Amino acid sequence: MNAIRQFIEVKNNSFNVVLPEGFTAKTVEVIIMPTVENYSILDSHKDIVLERIKNPQTPVDAFEMIAQLEKENLDKL
């Protein structure tokens, strides 16, 4: 599968995508999402995720995990 990711400036509610030579697909899927500028993840959250990847635990509910991350972050303040 060929995948192309581009960041394109929107002007007058439109944009133009130029595909590279050799791109032969006749039908493509287009997903449009605004870019998030200045987005950052707290180092403490990165550390928690990396630790969990190394030492998998029993899966937890997403809301429970968010609450736990917030609690752990507050405990470090």
All heavy atoms as a GROMACS GRO file, in nm:
protein
  619
    1MET      N    1   0.084  -0.118   0.000
    1MET     CA    2   0.000   0.000   0.000
    1MET      C    3   0.088   0.123   0.000
    1MET      O    4   0.184   0.133   0.077
    1MET     CB    5  -0.090   0.000   0.123
    1MET     CG    6  -0.168   0.130   0.135
    1MET     SD    7  -0.285   0.138   0.271
    1MET     CE    8  -0.179   0.148   0.413
    2ASN      N    9   0.058   0.217  -0.085
    2ASN     CA   10   0.124   0.347  -0.086
    2ASN      C   11   0.044   0.442   0.000
    2ASN      O   12  -0.075   0.458  -0.020
    2ASN     CB   13   0.128   0.404  -0.228
    2ASN     CG   14   0.257   0.372  -0.298
    2ASN    OD1   15   0.354   0.336  -0.235
    2ASN    ND2   16   0.258   0.387  -0.429
    3ALA      N   17   0.108   0.505   0.095
    3ALA     CA   18   0.042   0.606   0.176
    3ALA      C   19   0.121   0.735   0.164
    3ALA      O   20   0.244   0.734   0.169
    3ALA     CB   21   0.034   0.561   0.321
    4ILE      N   22   0.051   0.844   0.149
    4ILE     CA   23   0.115   0.974   0.137
    4ILE      C   24   0.055   1.064   0.244
    4ILE      O   25  -0.068   1.073   0.255
    4ILE     CB   26   0.092   1.036  -0.003
    4ILE    CG1   27   0.154   0.946  -0.109
    4ILE    CG2   28   0.148   1.176  -0.010
    4ILE    CD1   29   0.118   0.986  -0.250
    5ARG      N   30   0.140   1.128   0.320
    5ARG     CA   31   0.092   1.223   0.420
    5ARG      C   32   0.149   1.359   0.384
    5ARG      O   33   0.270   1.374   0.365
    5ARG     CB   34   0.139   1.182   0.559
    5ARG     CG   35   0.088   1.272   0.667
    5ARG     CD   36   0.133   1.225   0.802
    5ARG     NE   37   0.070   1.303   0.906
    5ARG     CZ   38   0.100   1.293   1.032
    5ARG    NH1   39   0.192   1.207   1.072
    5ARG    NH2   40   0.040   1.368   1.121
    6GLN      N   41   0.062   1.458   0.375
    6GLN     CA   42   0.104   1.594   0.342
    6GLN      C   43   0.035   1.692   0.434
    6GLN      O   44  -0.077   1.668   0.478
    6GLN     CB   45   0.066   1.628   0.197
    6GLN     CG   46   0.132   1.544   0.092
    6GLN     CD   47   0.087   1.585  -0.048
    6GLN    OE1   48   0.034   1.693  -0.069
    6GLN    NE2   49   0.108   1.497  -0.144
    7PHE      N   50   0.102   1.800   0.462
    7PHE     CA   51   0.041   1.911   0.534
    7PHE      C   52   0.021   2.020   0.430
    7PHE      O   53   0.117   2.069   0.372
    7PHE     CB   54   0.129   1.958   0.650
    7PHE     CG   55   0.140   1.853   0.757
    7PHE    CD1   56   0.243   1.761   0.755
    7PHE    CD2   57   0.047   1.847   0.858
    7PHE    CE1   58   0.252   1.664   0.852
    7PHE    CE2   59   0.054   1.750   0.957
    7PHE     CZ   60   0.158   1.658   0.954
    8ILE      N   61  -0.103   2.055   0.405
    8ILE     CA   62  -0.138   2.144   0.294
    8ILE      C   63  -0.214   2.265   0.348
    8ILE      O   64  -0.303   2.251   0.432
    8ILE     CB   65  -0.226   2.069   0.192
    8ILE    CG1   66  -0.151   1.947   0.138
    8ILE    CG2   67  -0.268   2.161   0.079
    8ILE    CD1   68  -0.237   1.853   0.057
    9GLU      N   69  -0.180   2.381   0.299
    9GLU     CA   70  -0.248   2.502   0.340
    9GLU      C   71  -0.381   2.514   0.267
    9GLU      O   72  -0.389   2.497   0.145
    9GLU     CB   73  -0.162   2.625   0.310
    9GLU     CG   74  -0.216   2.752   0.368
    9GLU     CD   75  -0.121   2.869   0.351
    9GLU    OE1   76   0.001   2.846   0.344
    9GLU    OE2   77  -0.171   2.982   0.344
   10VAL      N   78  -0.486   2.543   0.343
   10VAL     CA   79  -0.620   2.561   0.286
   10VAL      C   80  -0.637   2.708   0.252
   10VAL      O   81  -0.611   2.795   0.334
   10VAL     CB   82  -0.727   2.517   0.387
   10VAL    CG1   83  -0.867   2.544   0.331
   10VAL    CG2   84  -0.710   2.371   0.424
   11LYS      N   85  -0.680   2.735   0.130
   11LYS     CA   86  -0.706   2.872   0.085
   11LYS      C   87  -0.844   2.876   0.023
   11LYS      O   88  -0.875   2.796  -0.065
   11LYS     CB   89  -0.601   2.917  -0.017
   11LYS     CG   90  -0.462   2.928   0.040
   11LYS     CD   91  -0.364   2.975  -0.066
   11LYS     CE   92  -0.223   2.980  -0.007
   11LYS     NZ   93  -0.124   3.019  -0.106
   12ASN      N   94  -0.926   2.970   0.070
   12ASN     CA   95  -1.062   2.985   0.017
   12ASN      C   96  -1.140   2.853   0.024
   12ASN      O   97  -1.207   2.813  -0.071
   12ASN     CB   98  -1.061   3.040  -0.125
   12ASN     CG   99  -0.999   3.177  -0.132
   12ASN    OD1  100  -1.021   3.260  -0.045
   12ASN    ND2  101  -0.920   3.201  -0.236
   13ASN      N  102  -1.125   2.784   0.135
   13ASN     CA  103  -1.195   2.657   0.160
   13ASN      C  104  -1.164   2.549   0.056
   13ASN      O  105  -1.248   2.463   0.028
   13ASN     CB  106  -1.346   2.678   0.168
   13ASN     CG  107  -1.387   2.746   0.297
   13ASN    OD1  108  -1.318   2.734   0.398
   13ASN    ND2  109  -1.496   2.816   0.295
   14SER      N  110  -1.044   2.550   0.000
   14SER     CA  111  -1.006   2.444  -0.092
   14SER      C  112  -0.854   2.423  -0.086
   14SER      O  113  -0.780   2.505  -0.031
   14SER     CB  114  -1.050   2.475  -0.235
   14SER     OG  115  -0.979   2.587  -0.284
   15PHE      N  116  -0.809   2.314  -0.141
   15PHE     CA  117  -0.666   2.284  -0.150
   15PHE      C  118  -0.642   2.193  -0.268
   15PHE      O  119  -0.735   2.134  -0.324
   15PHE     CB  120  -0.614   2.221  -0.020
   15PHE     CG  121  -0.681   2.091   0.016
   15PHE    CD1  122  -0.630   1.970  -0.029
   15PHE    CD2  123  -0.795   2.090   0.094
   15PHE    CE1  124  -0.692   1.851   0.004
   15PHE    CE2  125  -0.857   1.972   0.128
   15PHE     CZ  126  -0.806   1.852   0.082
   16ASN      N  127  -0.517   2.180  -0.308
   16ASN     CA  128  -0.478   2.099  -0.422
   16ASN      C  129  -0.375   1.998  -0.376
   16ASN      O  130  -0.278   2.033  -0.309
   16ASN     CB  131  -0.421   2.190  -0.532
   16ASN     CG  132  -0.392   2.114  -0.658
   16ASN    OD1  133  -0.463   2.022  -0.694
   16ASN    ND2  134  -0.286   2.154  -0.727
   17VAL      N  135  -0.394   1.874  -0.412
   17VAL     CA  136  -0.299   1.768  -0.379
   17VAL      C  137  -0.231   1.723  -0.507
   17VAL      O  138  -0.298   1.686  -0.604
   17VAL     CB  139  -0.369   1.647  -0.313
   17VAL    CG1  140  -0.271   1.535  -0.287
   17VAL    CG2  141  -0.439   1.690  -0.186
   18VAL      N  142  -0.099   1.727  -0.509
   18VAL     CA  143  -0.022   1.679  -0.624
   18VAL      C  144   0.040   1.545  -0.584
   18VAL      O  145   0.115   1.537  -0.488
   18VAL     CB  146   0.088   1.780  -0.663
   18VAL    CG1  147   0.168   1.726  -0.780
   18VAL    CG2  148   0.025   1.915  -0.698
   19LEU      N  149   0.005   1.442  -0.658
   19LEU     CA  150   0.057   1.308  -0.629
   19LEU      C  151   0.189   1.286  -0.702
   19LEU      O  152   0.210   1.338  -0.811
   19LEU     CB  153  -0.046   1.204  -0.671
   19LEU     CG  154  -0.181   1.214  -0.600
   19LEU    CD1  155  -0.282   1.120  -0.663
   19LEU    CD2  156  -0.166   1.186  -0.452
   20PRO      N  157   0.277   1.208  -0.642
   20PRO     CA  158   0.407   1.184  -0.706
   20PRO      C  159   0.393   1.098  -0.831
   20PRO      O  160   0.298   1.020  -0.844
   20PRO     CB  161   0.487   1.111  -0.597
   20PRO     CG  162   0.384   1.047  -0.510
   20PRO     CD  163   0.264   1.138  -0.515
   21GLU      N  164   0.489   1.111  -0.920
   21GLU     CA  165   0.491   1.025  -1.038
   21GLU      C  166   0.502   0.881  -0.991
   21GLU      O  167   0.568   0.851  -0.893
   21GLU     CB  168   0.611   1.059  -1.128
   21GLU     CG  169   0.589   1.181  -1.212
   21GLU     CD  170   0.697   1.198  -1.318
   21GLU    OE1  171   0.735   1.098  -1.380
   21GLU    OE2  172   0.742   1.312  -1.333
   22GLY      N  173   0.435   0.793  -1.058
   22GLY     CA  174   0.440   0.653  -1.021
   22GLY      C  175   0.327   0.613  -0.928
   22GLY      O  176   0.308   0.495  -0.900
   23PHE      N  177   0.251   0.709  -0.878
   23PHE     CA  178   0.135   0.676  -0.796
   23PHE      C  179   0.025   0.635  -0.890
   23PHE      O  180  -0.026   0.716  -0.968
   23PHE     CB  181   0.093   0.797  -0.711
   23PHE     CG  182  -0.012   0.762  -0.608
   23PHE    CD1  183   0.025   0.717  -0.483
   23PHE    CD2  184  -0.147   0.775  -0.637
   23PHE    CE1  185  -0.071   0.685  -0.388
   23PHE    CE2  186  -0.244   0.743  -0.544
   23PHE     CZ  187  -0.205   0.698  -0.418
   24THR      N  188  -0.012   0.509  -0.887
   24THR     CA  189  -0.100   0.455  -0.991
   24THR      C  190  -0.242   0.426  -0.946
   24THR      O  191  -0.324   0.383  -1.027
   24THR     CB  192  -0.040   0.326  -1.048
   24THR    OG1  193  -0.023   0.232  -0.941
   24THR    CG2  194   0.095   0.353  -1.114
   25ALA      N  195  -0.273   0.447  -0.820
   25ALA     CA  196  -0.408   0.415  -0.772
   25ALA      C  197  -0.512   0.498  -0.845
   25ALA      O  198  -0.492   0.616  -0.871
   25ALA     CB  199  -0.418   0.439  -0.622
   26LYS      N  200  -0.621   0.436  -0.879
   26LYS     CA  201  -0.730   0.506  -0.949
   26LYS      C  202  -0.834   0.560  -0.852
   26LYS      O  203  -0.909   0.650  -0.885
   26LYS     CB  204  -0.797   0.412  -1.050
   26LYS     CG  205  -0.701   0.361  -1.156
   26LYS     CD  206  -0.649   0.475  -1.240
   26LYS     CE  207  -0.552   0.422  -1.344
   26LYS     NZ  208  -0.463   0.522  -1.396
   27THR      N  209  -0.842   0.503  -0.734
   27THR     CA  210  -0.933   0.550  -0.630
   27THR      C  211  -0.854   0.562  -0.501
   27THR      O  212  -0.772   0.476  -0.470
   27THR     CB  213  -1.048   0.448  -0.610
   27THR    OG1  214  -1.114   0.428  -0.734
   27THR    CG2  215  -1.148   0.499  -0.507
   28VAL      N  216  -0.876   0.670  -0.427
   28VAL     CA  217  -0.804   0.692  -0.301
   28VAL      C  218  -0.903   0.730  -0.192
   28VAL      O  219  -1.014   0.775  -0.220
   28VAL     CB  220  -0.696   0.801  -0.314
   28VAL    CG1  221  -0.590   0.761  -0.414
   28VAL    CG2  222  -0.756   0.935  -0.351
   29GLU      N  223  -0.862   0.712  -0.070
   29GLU     CA  224  -0.939   0.757   0.045
   29GLU      C  225  -0.875   0.886   0.095
   29GLU      O  226  -0.754   0.893   0.112
   29GLU     CB  227  -0.936   0.652   0.156
   29GLU     CG  228  -1.006   0.695   0.282
   29GLU     CD  229  -1.002   0.588   0.391
   29GLU    OE1  230  -0.941   0.483   0.370
   29GLU    OE2  231  -1.061   0.613   0.497
   30VAL      N  232  -0.956   0.987   0.119
   30VAL     CA  233  -0.906   1.116   0.167
   30VAL      C  234  -0.965   1.140   0.305
   30VAL      O  235  -1.086   1.136   0.323
   30VAL     CB  236  -0.944   1.231   0.072
   30VAL    CG1  237  -0.897   1.364   0.126
   30VAL    CG2  238  -0.887   1.206  -0.067
   31ILE      N  239  -0.879   1.165   0.402
   31ILE     CA  240  -0.922   1.199   0.537
   31ILE      C  241  -0.868   1.338   0.567
   31ILE      O  242  -0.748   1.362   0.555
   31ILE     CB  243  -0.868   1.098   0.639
   31ILE    CG1  244  -0.919   0.957   0.606
   31ILE    CG2  245  -0.906   1.140   0.780
   31ILE    CD1  246  -0.857   0.848   0.689
   32ILE      N  247  -0.955   1.429   0.604
   32ILE     CA  248  -0.912   1.567   0.629
   32ILE      C  249  -0.926   1.595   0.778
   32ILE      O  250  -1.035   1.581   0.835
   32ILE     CB  251  -0.997   1.665   0.547
   32ILE    CG1  252  -0.980   1.634   0.398
   32ILE    CG2  253  -0.958   1.809   0.579
   32ILE    CD1  254  -1.076   1.707   0.309
   33MET      N  255  -0.816   1.632   0.839
   33MET     CA  256  -0.814   1.664   0.981
   33MET      C  257  -0.733   1.791   1.001
   33MET      O  258  -0.629   1.808   0.938
   33MET     CB  259  -0.747   1.552   1.062
   33MET     CG  260  -0.818   1.422   1.054
   33MET     SD  261  -0.736   1.281   1.136
   33MET     CE  262  -0.619   1.350   1.244
   34PRO      N  263  -0.778   1.880   1.088
   34PRO     CA  264  -0.695   1.998   1.114
   34PRO      C  265  -0.570   1.956   1.191
   34PRO      O  266  -0.573   1.863   1.270
   34PRO     CB  267  -0.786   2.086   1.200
   34PRO     CG  268  -0.884   1.992   1.260
   34PRO     CD  269  -0.901   1.879   1.163
   35THR      N  270  -0.459   2.023   1.162
   35THR     CA  271  -0.338   1.993   1.237
   35THR      C  272  -0.347   2.057   1.374
   35THR      O  273  -0.414   2.159   1.393
   35THR     CB  274  -0.212   2.045   1.165
   35THR    OG1  275  -0.225   2.185   1.147
   35THR    CG2  276  -0.193   1.977   1.031
   36VAL      N  277  -0.282   1.995   1.469
   36VAL     CA  278  -0.280   2.047   1.605
   36VAL      C  279  -0.143   2.108   1.626
   36VAL      O  280  -0.041   2.040   1.620
   36VAL     CB  281  -0.305   1.935   1.707
   36VAL    CG1  282  -0.300   1.990   1.848
   36VAL    CG2  283  -0.438   1.868   1.680
   37GLU      N  284  -0.142   2.238   1.644
   37GLU     CA  285  -0.015   2.307   1.662
   37GLU      C  286   0.020   2.313   1.811
   37GLU      O  287  -0.066   2.323   1.897
   37GLU     CB  288  -0.024   2.447   1.605
   37GLU     CG  289  -0.044   2.446   1.454
   37GLU     CD  290  -0.055   2.586   1.396
   37GLU    OE1  291  -0.007   2.680   1.459
   37GLU    OE2  292  -0.111   2.598   1.287
   38ASN      N  293   0.149   2.307   1.838
   38ASN     CA  294   0.200   2.318   1.974
   38ASN      C  295   0.140   2.213   2.068
   38ASN      O  296   0.116   2.240   2.184
   38ASN     CB  297   0.175   2.459   2.031
   38ASN     CG  298   0.242   2.564   1.948
   38ASN    OD1  299   0.351   2.543   1.896
   38ASN    ND2  300   0.178   2.678   1.934
   39TYR      N  301   0.116   2.094   2.016
   39TYR     CA  302   0.062   1.987   2.098
   39TYR      C  303   0.178   1.917   2.166
   39TYR      O  304   0.278   1.885   2.104
   39TYR     CB  305  -0.016   1.888   2.012
   39TYR     CG  306  -0.073   1.773   2.090
   39TYR    CD1  307  -0.186   1.791   2.168
   39TYR    CD2  308  -0.013   1.649   2.087
   39TYR    CE1  309  -0.239   1.687   2.241
   39TYR    CE2  310  -0.066   1.544   2.159
   39TYR     CZ  311  -0.179   1.564   2.236
   39TYR     OH  312  -0.230   1.460   2.309
   40SER      N  313   0.166   1.896   2.294
   40SER     CA  314   0.273   1.826   2.364
   40SER      C  315   0.213   1.730   2.465
   40SER      O  316   0.103   1.751   2.516
   40SER     CB  317   0.366   1.926   2.433
   40SER     OG  318   0.295   1.997   2.533
   41ILE      N  319   0.287   1.626   2.491
   41ILE     CA  320   0.249   1.527   2.590
   41ILE      C  321   0.345   1.541   2.706
   41ILE      O  322   0.467   1.551   2.686
   41ILE     CB  323   0.258   1.385   2.530
   41ILE    CG1  324   0.161   1.372   2.412
   41ILE    CG2  325   0.227   1.280   2.635
   41ILE    CD1  326   0.176   1.244   2.335
   42LEU      N  327   0.291   1.543   2.825
   42LEU     CA  328   0.376   1.555   2.943
   42LEU      C  329   0.475   1.439   2.948
   42LEU      O  330   0.440   1.324   2.918
   42LEU     CB  331   0.291   1.555   3.069
   42LEU     CG  332   0.195   1.672   3.087
   42LEU    CD1  333   0.105   1.649   3.208
   42LEU    CD2  334   0.273   1.801   3.105
   43ASP      N  335   0.599   1.469   2.984
   43ASP     CA  336   0.699   1.363   2.996
   43ASP      C  337   0.655   1.255   3.094
   43ASP      O  338   0.682   1.137   3.073
   43ASP     CB  339   0.834   1.422   3.039
   43ASP     CG  340   0.903   1.496   2.925
   43ASP    OD1  341   0.870   1.470   2.808
   43ASP    OD2  342   0.991   1.580   2.955
   44SER      N  343   0.586   1.296   3.200
   44SER     CA  344   0.540   1.197   3.297
   44SER      C  345   0.442   1.099   3.234
   44SER      O  346   0.444   0.980   3.263
   44SER     CB  347   0.478   1.266   3.419
   44SER     OG  348   0.367   1.345   3.379
   45HIS      N  349   0.357   1.148   3.142
   45HIS     CA  350   0.263   1.059   3.074
   45HIS      C  351   0.337   0.967   2.977
   45HIS      O  352   0.303   0.849   2.966
   45HIS     CB  353   0.156   1.139   3.000
   45HIS     CG  354   0.059   1.206   3.093
   45HIS    ND1  355  -0.049   1.275   3.046
   45HIS    CD2  356   0.053   1.215   3.228
   45HIS    CE1  357  -0.118   1.323   3.148
   45HIS    NE2  358  -0.057   1.289   3.260
   46LYS      N  359   0.438   1.021   2.908
   46LYS     CA  360   0.517   0.937   2.818
   46LYS      C  361   0.584   0.825   2.896
   46LYS      O  362   0.585   0.710   2.853
   46LYS     CB  363   0.624   1.021   2.748
   46LYS     CG  364   0.573   1.116   2.645
   46LYS     CD  365   0.689   1.194   2.585
   46LYS     CE  366   0.643   1.310   2.504
   46LYS     NZ  367   0.755   1.392   2.456
   47ASP      N  368   0.640   0.860   3.012
   47ASP     CA  369   0.709   0.760   3.095
   47ASP      C  370   0.613   0.649   3.139
   47ASP      O  371   0.649   0.531   3.137
   47ASP     CB  372   0.772   0.825   3.218
   47ASP     CG  373   0.885   0.921   3.182
   47ASP    OD1  374   0.939   0.911   3.070
   47ASP    OD2  375   0.919   1.005   3.268
   48ILE      N  376   0.492   0.688   3.177
   48ILE     CA  377   0.393   0.589   3.221
   48ILE      C  378   0.357   0.495   3.107
   48ILE      O  379   0.353   0.372   3.124
   48ILE     CB  380   0.267   0.659   3.275
   48ILE    CG1  381   0.300   0.731   3.407
   48ILE    CG2  382   0.153   0.559   3.296
   48ILE    CD1  383   0.193   0.828   3.453
   49VAL      N  384   0.332   0.550   2.989
   49VAL     CA  385   0.296   0.467   2.874
   49VAL      C  386   0.411   0.374   2.838
   49VAL      O  387   0.390   0.254   2.814
   49VAL     CB  388   0.255   0.554   2.754
   49VAL    CG1  389   0.238   0.470   2.628
   49VAL    CG2  390   0.128   0.631   2.785
   50LEU      N  391   0.534   0.425   2.833
   50LEU     CA  392   0.648   0.340   2.800
   50LEU      C  393   0.667   0.229   2.903
   50LEU      O  394   0.698   0.114   2.867
   50LEU     CB  395   0.776   0.425   2.790
   50LEU     CG  396   0.781   0.520   2.671
   50LEU    CD1  397   0.904   0.610   2.680
   50LEU    CD2  398   0.782   0.443   2.540
   51GLU      N  399   0.647   0.260   3.030
   51GLU     CA  400   0.658   0.158   3.135
   51GLU      C  401   0.552   0.050   3.117
   51GLU      O  402   0.578  -0.068   3.132
   51GLU     CB  403   0.646   0.224   3.273
   51GLU     CG  404   0.667   0.128   3.387
   51GLU     CD  405   0.806   0.065   3.390
   51GLU    OE1  406   0.903   0.131   3.349
   51GLU    OE2  407   0.816  -0.052   3.432
   52ARG      N  408   0.431   0.092   3.080
   52ARG     CA  409   0.323  -0.006   3.061
   52ARG      C  410   0.345  -0.092   2.938
   52ARG      O  411   0.303  -0.207   2.933
   52ARG     CB  412   0.188   0.065   3.055
   52ARG     CG  413   0.151   0.120   3.191
   52ARG     CD  414   0.018   0.188   3.193
   52ARG     NE  415  -0.005   0.241   3.327
   52ARG     CZ  416  -0.099   0.326   3.359
   52ARG    NH1  417  -0.183   0.366   3.266
   52ARG    NH2  418  -0.112   0.370   3.481
   53ILE      N  419   0.412  -0.038   2.839
   53ILE     CA  420   0.445  -0.118   2.721
   53ILE      C  421   0.545  -0.226   2.759
   53ILE      O  422   0.534  -0.340   2.718
   53ILE     CB  423   0.501  -0.028   2.608
   53ILE    CG1  424   0.388   0.057   2.550
   53ILE    CG2  425   0.566  -0.112   2.498
   53ILE    CD1  426   0.436   0.165   2.455
   54LYS      N  427   0.643  -0.189   2.841
   54LYS     CA  428   0.745  -0.286   2.885
   54LYS      C  429   0.687  -0.391   2.979
   54LYS      O  430   0.728  -0.506   2.976
   54LYS     CB  431   0.859  -0.214   2.957
   54LYS     CG  432   0.944  -0.128   2.869
   54LYS     CD  433   1.053  -0.063   2.952
   54LYS     CE  434   1.106   0.062   2.888
   54LYS     NZ  435   1.193   0.138   2.976
   55ASN      N  436   0.595  -0.350   3.064
   55ASN     CA  437   0.536  -0.439   3.165
   55ASN      C  438   0.385  -0.435   3.155
   55ASN      O  439   0.318  -0.370   3.235
   55ASN     CB  440   0.580  -0.394   3.306
   55ASN     CG  441   0.730  -0.393   3.321
   55ASN    OD1  442   0.795  -0.491   3.294
   55ASN    ND2  443   0.784  -0.279   3.361
   56PRO      N  444   0.329  -0.508   3.057
   56PRO     CA  445   0.184  -0.503   3.037
   56PRO      C  446   0.110  -0.549   3.162
   56PRO      O  447   0.150  -0.642   3.230
   56PRO     CB  448   0.159  -0.598   2.921
   56PRO     CG  449   0.290  -0.638   2.869
   56PRO     CD  450   0.396  -0.596   2.966
   57GLN      N  451   0.001  -0.479   3.190
   57GLN     CA  452  -0.084  -0.513   3.302
   57GLN      C  453  -0.219  -0.559   3.248
   57GLN      O  454  -0.242  -0.557   3.127
   57GLN     CB  455  -0.103  -0.391   3.391
   57GLN     CG  456   0.025  -0.334   3.445
   57GLN     CD  457   0.002  -0.199   3.515
   57GLN    OE1  458  -0.108  -0.146   3.515
   57GLN    NE2  459   0.106  -0.146   3.574
   58THR      N  460  -0.306  -0.595   3.337
   58THR     CA  461  -0.442  -0.628   3.297
   58THR      C  462  -0.504  -0.504   3.232
   58THR      O  463  -0.490  -0.394   3.286
   58THR     CB  464  -0.525  -0.669   3.420
   58THR    OG1  465  -0.458  -0.776   3.485
   58THR    CG2  466  -0.664  -0.711   3.379
   59PRO      N  467  -0.568  -0.520   3.119
   59PRO     CA  468  -0.630  -0.402   3.055
   59PRO      C  469  -0.726  -0.331   3.150
   59PRO      O  470  -0.795  -0.394   3.228
   59PRO     CB  471  -0.705  -0.461   2.936
   59PRO     CG  472  -0.643  -0.594   2.912
   59PRO     CD  473  -0.592  -0.642   3.045
   60VAL      N  474  -0.726  -0.199   3.140
   60VAL     CA  475  -0.816  -0.119   3.222
   60VAL      C  476  -0.904  -0.034   3.132
   60VAL      O  477  -0.872  -0.010   3.017
   60VAL     CB  478  -0.739  -0.026   3.320
   60VAL    CG1  479  -0.666  -0.107   3.424
   60VAL    CG2  480  -0.644   0.063   3.246
   61ASP      N  481  -1.015   0.008   3.188
   61ASP     CA  482  -1.106   0.096   3.119
   61ASP      C  483  -1.034   0.227   3.083
   61ASP      O  484  -0.953   0.278   3.162
   61ASP     CB  485  -1.226   0.124   3.211
   61ASP     CG  486  -1.323   0.222   3.151
   61ASP    OD1  487  -1.397   0.182   3.060
   61ASP    OD2  488  -1.322   0.338   3.194
   62ALA      N  489  -1.062   0.284   2.966
   62ALA     CA  490  -0.994   0.406   2.921
   62ALA      C  491  -1.015   0.520   3.020
   62ALA      O  492  -0.922   0.595   3.051
   62ALA     CB  493  -1.042   0.446   2.783
   63PHE      N  494  -1.136   0.536   3.072
   63PHE     CA  495  -1.163   0.643   3.166
   63PHE      C  496  -1.087   0.622   3.297
   63PHE      O  497  -1.038   0.716   3.358
   63PHE     CB  498  -1.313   0.656   3.194
   63PHE     CG  499  -1.391   0.699   3.071
   63PHE    CD1  500  -1.473   0.609   3.005
   63PHE    CD2  501  -1.380   0.828   3.022
   63PHE    CE1  502  -1.543   0.648   2.893
   63PHE    CE2  503  -1.450   0.869   2.909
   63PHE     CZ  504  -1.531   0.778   2.844
   64GLU      N  505  -1.075   0.496   3.336
   64GLU     CA  506  -0.998   0.463   3.456
   64GLU      C  507  -0.851   0.499   3.435
   64GLU      O  508  -0.785   0.552   3.523
   64GLU     CB  509  -1.014   0.314   3.487
   64GLU     CG  510  -0.944   0.267   3.612
   64GLU     CD  511  -0.962   0.117   3.634
   64GLU    OE1  512  -1.065   0.061   3.590
   64GLU    OE2  513  -0.872   0.057   3.693
   65MET      N  514  -0.799   0.468   3.316
   65MET     CA  515  -0.659   0.498   3.288
   65MET      C  516  -0.635   0.650   3.288
   65MET      O  517  -0.535   0.696   3.343
   65MET     CB  518  -0.617   0.439   3.153
   65MET     CG  519  -0.472   0.468   3.116
   65MET     SD  520  -0.426   0.401   2.957
   65MET     CE  521  -0.369   0.241   3.010
   66ILE      N  522  -0.726   0.726   3.229
   66ILE     CA  523  -0.711   0.872   3.229
   66ILE      C  524  -0.711   0.925   3.371
   66ILE      O  525  -0.628   1.009   3.408
   66ILE     CB  526  -0.822   0.937   3.144
   66ILE    CG1  527  -0.801   0.906   2.996
   66ILE    CG2  528  -0.828   1.088   3.168
   66ILE    CD1  529  -0.918   0.940   2.908
   67ALA      N  530  -0.803   0.876   3.454
   67ALA     CA  531  -0.809   0.919   3.593
   67ALA      C  532  -0.680   0.885   3.665
   67ALA      O  533  -0.627   0.965   3.744
   67ALA     CB  534  -0.929   0.855   3.662
   68GLN      N  535  -0.626   0.766   3.638
   68GLN     CA  536  -0.501   0.725   3.702
   68GLN      C  537  -0.384   0.813   3.657
   68GLN      O  538  -0.302   0.855   3.738
   68GLN     CB  539  -0.472   0.578   3.670
   68GLN     CG  540  -0.350   0.524   3.741
   68GLN     CD  541  -0.327   0.376   3.710
   68GLN    OE1  542  -0.405   0.314   3.639
   68GLN    NE2  543  -0.220   0.322   3.762
   69LEU      N  544  -0.378   0.845   3.528
   69LEU     CA  545  -0.272   0.932   3.478
   69LEU      C  546  -0.281   1.071   3.541
   69LEU      O  547  -0.181   1.129   3.582
   69LEU     CB  548  -0.280   0.945   3.325
   69LEU     CG  549  -0.235   0.824   3.245
   69LEU    CD1  550  -0.273   0.844   3.099
   69LEU    CD2  551  -0.086   0.801   3.259
   70GLU      N  552  -0.403   1.123   3.551
   70GLU     CA  553  -0.421   1.254   3.613
   70GLU      C  554  -0.380   1.252   3.760
   70GLU      O  555  -0.314   1.343   3.808
   70GLU     CB  556  -0.565   1.300   3.598
   70GLU     CG  557  -0.600   1.339   3.455
   70GLU     CD  558  -0.746   1.368   3.433
   70GLU    OE1  559  -0.831   1.334   3.520
   70GLU    OE2  560  -0.778   1.425   3.327
   71LYS      N  561  -0.418   1.146   3.832
   71LYS     CA  562  -0.382   1.133   3.974
   71LYS      C  563  -0.230   1.125   3.990
   71LYS      O  564  -0.172   1.192   4.073
   71LYS     CB  565  -0.448   1.012   4.038
   71LYS     CG  566  -0.416   0.996   4.185
   71LYS     CD  567  -0.472   0.867   4.241
   71LYS     CE  568  -0.442   0.848   4.388
   71LYS     NZ  569  -0.306   0.873   4.430
   72GLU      N  570  -0.166   1.041   3.907
   72GLU     CA  571  -0.020   1.027   3.915
   72GLU      C  572   0.049   1.158   3.883
   72GLU      O  573   0.149   1.192   3.943
   72GLU     CB  574   0.027   0.916   3.821
   72GLU     CG  575  -0.013   0.778   3.867
   72GLU     CD  576   0.021   0.668   3.769
   72GLU    OE1  577   0.098   0.692   3.674
   72GLU    OE2  578  -0.031   0.556   3.786
   73ASN      N  579  -0.006   1.234   3.789
   73ASN     CA  580   0.052   1.363   3.754
   73ASN      C  581   0.037   1.463   3.869
   73ASN      O  582   0.129   1.537   3.900
   73ASN     CB  583  -0.010   1.418   3.626
   73ASN     CG  584   0.068   1.531   3.568
   73ASN    OD1  585   0.190   1.523   3.555
   73ASN    ND2  586   0.002   1.639   3.537
   74LEU      N  587  -0.080   1.464   3.932
   74LEU     CA  588  -0.101   1.553   4.046
   74LEU      C  589  -0.011   1.517   4.165
   74LEU      O  590   0.038   1.605   4.235
   74LEU     CB  591  -0.249   1.549   4.091
   74LEU     CG  592  -0.347   1.620   3.999
   74LEU    CD1  593  -0.490   1.597   4.048
   74LEU    CD2  594  -0.318   1.769   3.991
   75ASP      N  595   0.012   1.387   4.184
   75ASP     CA  596   0.098   1.343   4.294
   75ASP      C  597   0.241   1.390   4.276
   75ASP      O  598   0.314   1.408   4.372
   75ASP     CB  599   0.097   1.190   4.305
   75ASP     CG  600  -0.037   1.136   4.356
   75ASP    OD1  601  -0.118   1.215   4.407
   75ASP    OD2  602  -0.060   1.014   4.341
   76LYS      N  603   0.282   1.413   4.150
   76LYS     CA  604   0.419   1.456   4.122
   76LYS      C  605   0.438   1.606   4.138
   76LYS      O  606   0.548   1.656   4.139
   76LYS     CB  607   0.461   1.415   3.982
   76LYS     CG  608   0.475   1.264   3.968
   76LYS     CD  609   0.520   1.225   3.829
   76LYS     CE  610   0.531   1.073   3.821
   76LYS     NZ  611   0.580   1.030   3.691
   77LEU      N  612   0.327   1.681   4.148
   77LEU     CA  613   0.336   1.828   4.162
   77LEU      C  614   0.375   1.871   4.299
   77LEU      O  615   0.365   1.821   4.398
   77LEU     CB  616   0.204   1.894   4.121
   77LEU     CG  617   0.166   1.878   3.975
   77LEU    CD1  618   0.031   1.944   3.950
   77LEU    CD2  619   0.270   1.943   3.883
   0.00000   0.00000   0.00000
